[in-house]
Amino acid sequence: MKRPGPPESSRLTFFLENALAREARVWKVPVFQNLTLKGTDISLSGYKKAVLWIAEISAHFQFYPETFALATSIFNRLLASVKAQLKYLQCIAISCLVLAAKTNEEDEVIPSVKTLAVQSGCKRSPAEILRMERIILEKLHWDLYTATPMDFLNIFHAMVMSNWPQLLQGLPQMNPSRHVAFLTKQLQHCMACHQLVQFEGSTLALVIITLELERLTPDWFPVITGLLKKAQVTSTEFIRCKELVDQELTCLQPSNAVYIFYPISHAIQDHPKARPPSHGSSGLKDSHRVSLRVAANPPVLAPFMPAPAQIPDDAMETDEYYDGFGHLYSEDGGAGGAKVMNPGGSCPQLRAGEGSSPCPPLQPPEQD
């Protein structure tokens, strides 16, 4: 990976400024009080289960990590805007994922609402999901996109790698794309924690980067200080978020993390569900797809229940995201250095002169 020059650094700064402005304008999260979502009968475990369920369905249908992050953002903004009831939480969750997929994914990748409902184990009809989509759009004024924690993680990580390309040299089999995929797993875990929902995505992403740098090098402080200034994160919020994230990640990995990556060629041979990475004509989009293939008759996912649950290990494996991040850092063997291609995913708002893009038109509700 070559170190990008000043134009690339300016481009990353531009992305960050646009993402921060977007976050400041539309960021909104639910408030929890007395072990429930304020003003509702939705418990902390019910909320966590819903977010983990979104993550599981997103991985099952091979959506971008950014799609899960956007779906969770829409989910949080809606719960902060209305007093939802527990009996509607399943329908809200799957509708948020559908809207996020319509915003981020290519049309041929998005399953029909009926297929998504059946394979996810959702007990809602396609007509109910479509009606809920319209309710969400109306409550959020058809403005679905806000800069998500995943967007900020991509931007901050690219900034660190551009200014400190030697950071990962001491880690065998580690490169920037594998590294950001590893951090993506941590971020998704944290996004299901109700305590961390209260922090802006920029703060959460920067904390995860900071904790990782602390483990990698004793000279992490100057880099983080510069990012803190650019991100406009207050020290009080940063420290409080850092303590909570550190606690949350304790159950995900030991404090002295050891990076071991199974060679992808061996994984393809040994894992019955694995397939080789795609580097076809569609470029970043195809390679960004999760590496697990959906079988011809895929099993129905566990139905949503308001009880605590864990994400299956095979749904959150680091290598599921690796190939796409390889394109992000030009590690696919192509010429050129670490040219970052839209660190905010497929978000059109990170381009100059464009406003928010409305969700594609919905189909008429089906007759019950």
Secondary structure by P-SEA (a helix, b strand, c coil): cccccaaaaaaaaaaaaaaaaaaacbbbbbbbcccccccccccaaaaaaaaaaaaaaaaaacccaaaaaaaaaaaaaaaacccccccaaaaaaaaaaaaaaaacccccccccaaaaaaaacccccaaaaaaaaaaaaaaaccccccccaaaaaaaaaaaaaaaccccccccccccaaaaaaaaaaaaaaaaaccccccccaaaaaaaaaaaaaaaccccaaaaaaaaaaaacccaaaaaaaaaaaaaaaccccccbbbbbbccaaaaaacccccccccccccccccccccccccccccccccccccccccccccccccccccaaaaaaaccccccccccccccccccccccccccccccccccccccc
